[in-house]
Amino acid sequence: MYKKAITISQEIAVHLFFWIFMAYLNLIDMDYSNGNSLVGVKVGLFHKTHATVFILTFYFNYLLLSPITFRSFTWQKALASILALYTFFILFRYILEQIFTVALFGIGNYYGDFSMAYYVFDNLYYGTFPILSSSFLWSIIFIIRLLHENKLIIEEQKNTEIKFLKAQINPHFIFNTLNNIYAMVYFKSEHSLAAIEKLGQIMRFTTYEFQNESISLAEEINYIKAYIELEQLRHEEQYPVNFDVPKRFNSITIPPYILSPLVENALKHGLASLHKPIKIKLEITKDTLNFKVENSISSSKKDKLGGIGLDNLKKRLQLFYPNSHTLTLSHTDSLFIAYLEVQFKS
């Protein structure tokens, strides 16, 4: 997961580009006396030794010290790392240019009498660039990978929360429905078998379709219709529900259980009669879904509205449609209105 944002091969390509750029800065010069033409810089012995020390210091920091320092940063680690890098650069350059080159070629980069204090002070300047450039390059690549990893972690947390919310929905629905069917069987209702059959249809939806991240709007509507029919079977008296839906949905897909909680809430807490039926209306525009559920309530029920279903719905909407939905729940002494608007992603 950590390597997905920038792969190893891409990281190597970044390094190749960096060294090509460094070669351009150090090996190419402008010849202003010859029509501003590009000329190659003559590479001497100490150009090569300095480049060797530069590269070794760069990767000593990039591969070893930067990961140790920055992944669990403390100021003590940072100071120790800086001290180790300057010591490495100065010591290795001294061994290479003042011992080996003198022994092999009879010449050192620093000639004449000079103190170690002067040598150290002078090389603090030359050692700064490989240390800063390697730290900067490592930090940029690390931050890109870290941001990508954090994004994956957030997505995983989102999926985990969605699964948890789904796990809450099924037991809640089954508990209410089985209570309804139990009452019908207890009172020997002639609709008991039809209710059990309708429950089977609903359970097929919750078992198969509900596990998907998205379903067609038509499937959600069919689920709502089955739920309404099951509720109407449970009531011996007439239980009118006006369900106004468009004939076509234009292949719209939504996460499961986005609309149905509002209907379930109305059927559970609402009062329905021929004069005051439960009203459900769905409207679809080019990029917006509008869903409205309106039901009468008694004064004894107005403080019991909501519960697991609506709280669950609010969380799911925030996960699936952040900043692109509006859920309004309002009620008076005798009327409860739930209104949901969802803007589709273009």
N, C-alpha and C positions, 0 to 999 in steps of 0.2 A: 504493500500500500504506500510505503514511504517513497518508493522510487518511481511512482507513476507520473508525477508532475514533470520531472526531468529524468529521463533514463540515463544509464551509465554512458551509452553511446552519445547522447546529446550533451552530457557533461564533458566528455572528451572533446567534442566538437567545439564547445565554448572555450576550452583550454587551448585548442589549436588556433582558434581565432585570436585569442589573447596573445599567444606567442608570435603569431604572424604580425600582429600590430606592434608588438615590442621590437621585432626585427626591423620593421619599417622605420620606427622611430630611431633606432640605433645604428642601422646599417645603410640607410639611404640619406643622402644630403643634397642640398641644392647648390649647384655651381652657378653663382650669379655672374661670374666672369665669362660664362659660355652660354649666354642666352637663357639663363634661369633653368638649366637642364638638370635632371636628376642624375646623380652619380653615386657609385657605391663607396662606402667608407672602407678604408684599408683596415683589415682586422689584424691587430697585433697580438703578441703573446698575452699581454695583460688584459686585453679585451676578452680573450677566451677564458682566462682564469676568473675574471670578475663575473662573466656569464655563468660559469660553473658554480661559483659560490652563490650567485643570485638564485639559480634554479634549485639548488639543494636547500637553501634557506626557505624559498617559496614553498616547496613541497613538504619540508619538515614542519612548517606551520600549517599548511593546508590539510595534510593527511593525518597529522598527529595532535598538534597543540590546539588548533582551533576547535576540533570536535570535543576535546577534553574541556576546554575553557568555556565555550559558549553554550553547550547543551545543559550544563548545570552551573550557570555563571555565578562566580563570587569575585569580589575585588582582589582577594588574595591570589586566586588562580590567575586572574588577568595580569597582575604585577609579576607573578612568578613566570608566566608565559613570555611576557615582554623581555624580562631579564634573560631567560633561557635563549630566546631568539637572537638578541643582540650578542650574547656570549658566543652562540654557535656561529654567527656570521663573522664576527671579528676574529675568533680563534681559528676557524677553518680558513679564512682568507690569509691570515698570518702564516699558517702552516704551509699553505699552497704557494704563496707569493714571496715569502721571505725565507723559507727553508728549502722547499723542493725546487723552485726555479733557480735559486742560488746554487744548489747542489748540481742541478742538471745543466743549466745554461750560464751559470756564473753571473746572474743578474737578478736583482730584486726590484719590486715595484717601488718601494721606498728606499732611497739610497742616502748615504751620508749618516751622520749621527742624528738619531731622533729617539725621543723617550717613548715608553709604552703608553704614558698618559696622553701624549700627542696622537699616537696611533689609534688609541681607543676613541678619543674625542673626534678625530677625523672620520673614522668609520661609522660613528653613530649616524652621520648624514647618509652615507652610502647604504647602510643597512636598513634605513627606514622604508625605502620604496618596496623592496620585496616583502617586507613584513606587512605593510599597509595594503598592498595590492592583493596578496594572498588572503588576508583577513577579509577584505572587501568582497572578493570573488566568492569565497566560501560562504560568507554571510548572505549574499544575494541568492545563491543556489539553495542554501538551507531555508531561507525565508519562503521562497517559492514552494519548496517541498512541504514546509510546515503549514502554509496556508492551504495547500491542497489536502494535506492530511487532516487538518481541522475541518475542512469542508466535508470530507468523507465521514469523519466522526459525527458531525452534525446531522448528516443524512442518515447515518446508522441510528443515531438517537431518535430521529424523527420516525424512522421505520419501526423501531422498537416501541415507541409510544403509540403509533398507529395500531400495531399488533395488540398492545395492551388494551387500547380502547375497544378494539374489535372483540377481545376476550370478554370485556364487560357487557357488550351488547347482547350477545346470544343468551347468556343465563338470565338477563333481565327480561328479555322477550319471552323466553320459554316459561319462566316463572309465572308471568301474567297470563299467558295463553293456557297453560295447563290448569291454572286456577279457574279460568273461564269454562273450560271443557269439563272440569270436575263438577262445577255447579250444574252444568247442563245434564250430565249423567245422573247426578244426585236427584235432580227434579224430573228425571226420565223424559227429557225433552226429545221430541221427534227429530230434532235437528242435530242430535249428538253425533251420528255417523257422518253427516255432511261436514260437521265442524272438524272431526278428526281427519277426514279426507283433505279439507282445506289446509289444516295444519301441516299435513304431509307435503302439500305443494309449497308451502312457505318454508318448511325445513329444507327442502331441496335447494331453494334459493340461498338460504343461510349457510348451507353446507358447501355448495359449489361456487356460486357466483360471488358470495360475500367475501371469499378469500382473495379475489382479484383486486388489484389496485384500482381498476376502473371497470365500469360496466356501461352498457348502453342505457340511455335515459328510459327507453321503453321497458327495460327489465325492472328498473326501480318503480316505474308506474304500475307494472303488473303486480309487483310485490305489494304495493300500497292497496291496489284493488282487492287482492286476496285477503289482506289484513282487514279491510273494511267489511268484506263479505263475511269473514269469520266473526267479526264483532256483531254484525247484524243478525247472524244466526244465533248468537248467544242471547239476544234480546227477544223475548216473546212478543213484545209490543213493537210497533213500527219504529224504526231507527233511521230516519232519513239523512242521507249524506249527498250533497250536491258536489259532484266531482267534475270540474270543467277543465278539460285538457285539450290541447290542439291535436289535430289528426296526424300531423307529421312532426318528427323531431329532428330531421336533417342529420341523422347519424350522430347525434350528440352523445358524448360519453361523460360520465361523472363518477366520482368515487361512490361506492355503495353506501347506503344508509345516510345519505345527505338530506333527502327530503322527508323520508318516512318518519323520523322522530317527531316532526311537527304534527303529522297526522296522528301518530300514536298518542301524543300528548292530548290532542283534542278529543280522541275517542275515550281516553282514560278519564279525563277530568271534565269534559264538556257535557252539556245537556242538549239533547236533540228531540225535536218534536216537529209535527207537520208545519207548524207556524214558524218555528225557529230551527231549521236544519243546520247541520254543520256544513260550512261552505269551504270548498277547496278549489283554488284556481291556479292554473299554471299557464304562464305566458312566455313565449320564446321570441326573442328578436335576433338580429344578426350576431350580436356578441354578448347578449345578456339573457340570463334566466331569472324570471320573477315568479316566486311561489308564495301564495298567501293562504293561510288557514284561519278561519274565523268560526268561533263557537261560543254559545251561551254558557255561562257558569252561574252557579249558585253562590250566595254570599258565604256559605260554609266551606266552599272549596277554593275560594280565591287566594287564600294564604298557602295552599298546598300545590300551587302550580309549579311546574318545572321538575326538578329531581335529576336522577342519573341521566335520563335520555337527553334532556336539553343541555345539561352541563357537558355531557359527552360530545354532543353535536358542536357546541361552541369550540371545543378543543380541536375537533377534526377539521372544522372550517378554517381555523387559524393555521393548521398544518398544511392543508391542501390549497387554500386560497388566501394566503397572507396578503393583506392590503388590496384585495380584489373581491371583497364580499361585504354585505351589510345584513346583519340579522337584528331585527327589531321585534321585541316582545312587549306588548302593551295590553293592559286590561283595566276595565272599569268595574263597577259593582256587578254588572251582569254580562259583560262581553270580554272575550279574550281574543286578541288578534296577533298572529305570528306572521311576520313578513321577512322573506329571504330574497336577497338579490345577489347574484353571482355574475361577475364579469369573466367571460371566457378568455383564455390566453390566445392571442392572435398568432 
